[in-house]
């Protein structure tokens, strides 16, 4: 069983799970892998009451505890699997909040285990962009930190999802401000940061200027670099690419790098990794969306094609509401027992 000295774990979890191992820490929760009493390997997420942003002020606990549960509900809705989250595991004990899910791993895990070839690029992009669209439209969160540590995969459900929503910035009347977190420096330090974020001082204004209704152009660039690494391109070569300051030399090196990939991937990634933020919107057209217009060019809403993001969000919201009602009802029944 989980050692009693681990103060993060609710008492229920100490009795129900064994061999717990910390695999990652986000801005406001910790992720463990463990084994249940039935010998099932699971992933446990525990709200981190000791995190700096959670202890920031009197309102911080409520804000981030809410976000933690919203992440859980979104994961349940996205998976389409009623057993994705082990409802019986959900617990609130004093200020501790925790739940277990089917096993998941970050992309970083796949990179370290040399399992990049198992990652399906189009599925990865589709799933992550779906999350970005939901967060931007429904949660008013944008400009998230996109790297292999913040994207996870549930192999059993064939699902990629974004984690650590607290890395995002709140969107207020179409513009962004750093009202949720203080992770701007982390975005700049990331080796997956878009060039426009490194070439000026006002990061948030630039992110706003180069935003689509679905996601920001800088988020597309970060996803493009991750996809490049998933295709087997060495980290060293990606670092070389990021180190090029001259646009012409960058384009030449990118073209040479992409020659090793299938033609369809070459076209998509050459657009996603364009040094011009405005050009990256065309990547969404390649993925099935139409008339992608950066806010810097037009403030009008996008006209979307057959993969209408509004339809996707409408469907996701219906599932989200249904699953959240189910979870809350079953949690109440469990509490009454």
Secondary structure, DSSP 8 states (H G I E B T S, - for coil): ---TT-TTS-HHHHHHEEEEEEEEE-SSEEEEEEEETTS-EEEEEEE-TTSTTTSSSTTHHHHHHHHHHHHHHHHHHHH--TTSEEEEEEEEETTEEEEEEE--EEHHHHHHTT-GGG--HHHHHHHHHHHHHHHHHTS-EES---SGGGEEEETTTTEEEE--GGGSEEEETTEEES-S---HHHHHHSTT--HHHHSSS-HHHHHHHTB-SSSBHHHHHHHHHHHHHHTT--HHHHHHHHH--SHHHHHHHHHHHHTTS-HHHHHHHHHHT-SSGGGGGHHHHHTT------TTT--S-----TT-HHHHHHHHHHHHHHHHHHHHHHHHHHHH-
